[in-house]
Amino acid sequence: MSRSILLQLARDSIQEVFEAKHVIDKKSLLELHPLLMQNIPTTLNIYIEDELKGSYTNDKNSLLDSIVLCAKRAAFEDKNSEILTTSEYLHCEIELVLKTQDGVISERDPAILKN
């Protein structure tokens, strides 16, 4: 099953930190997906075994920038939990919640590795 572009962007954002290099080509993404320029309030939740590990909400940036920011902050700066490890990342589920004008849209990405 293929991962949505939004969930892939969240995963890539976290991987950028682990790999210490930029892999997200924002310009190309915006050209391919102009919807990413819209300002949509975004929440990203990280779960490990159905327990919330990290969460962050942003409503001030474009959807593209919000997903990148929320993913990195939920993984590495959540005040209620420890920094996400590589092992935890491979076993975590990522939930993206968008508050659109038409209502709330939520999708959840399963763990890369199953227990």
N, C-alpha and C positions, 0 to 999 in steps of 0.2 A: 504494500500500500504506500502510495506517495504522500509525503508530508506537504501541507499547504505552504504557500510562500511566506505567510506570516509566521507560522511556527518554525519554519526553516530559518527565517531571519532571527528569531529568538535564539534558536540553537547556535547559529553562527556567531551571534553576539557574545555568547558565553565562551564559545571556543576561541574567539579572538583573544580573550583574556588568558586562557590556558596556554595558547600557543605564542602569546606576546607578539602578534603580528596582525595587521589589518587584512581581512579577507572579504569584507563586505564592500561591494562597489555600489555606493549609493546613487551615483549618477545613472548608471545602467538600470538599476532597479526602478528609479523614478521615471525613466524613459519607457520602460516596459509596463510599469504599473502606476499610472498617474494618480490613482486613488491614494497611494501612499503619501501624497502631498497634503491630504486633508487633515485637519485637526480633529482627532477622535479621542475622547478620554479612554485611556488604556490601563488595564491592570494585568500584571503578569504574576502568576502564582507558581511556585515550584513545590512539588510534592514528592516525598520519598515514602513508599509503602502507605499511601493515603494520608500521611501526616504532613501538614504544611511546614515546609522548610524555609521558605522565603517568599516575600511578596513586595510589590512596589506598584504604585499608581502614579500616572502622569496625565495631565490634561492641558499642558501648555505648548506642546510641540506637534509637529506633523506626525502622522501615524508611523512613518519610517523611524524618525528619531525617538519617538515614544517607546517603540518596541525595543530598540537597541538599549536605550537608557533603562527601561524597566527590567529587561533581562539581566543586565550587568548589576544593577543595584539589588535586585531580588537575590541574585546568586552570591554577591560578594559584599553587600553593605547593609543587609537587613539587620536591624538592631536587636531583633528577637532571636536570632540564631547565629550559628557559626558560619564561617565562610564555606561555601560549597567546595568539596574536594572533587578531584577528577573521577574517582570511583563513584561518588554520590551522583555526579552529573550523568554518568552512564546508566544509572539505575533510577533516575528521577523522571517524573512526568511533568510536563509544562502545560499550564493552562493559561490561555489568553482570553481576556474578557474585554470586549469593546462596547462602549455605551454610545450607540448610534442614535440618530434622530428617529429611526424606526423601531428602536428597542435595543435590548441587550443581546449581543452575540457572544457566545462562548464556545471555544473548542479546546480540546485537550490532546496533547501529543503523548503517546505511550513512551515508556522508557526505551532507550536504545538497546539495553541488555535486560532481559528478564531474569528474576531470581530463580 
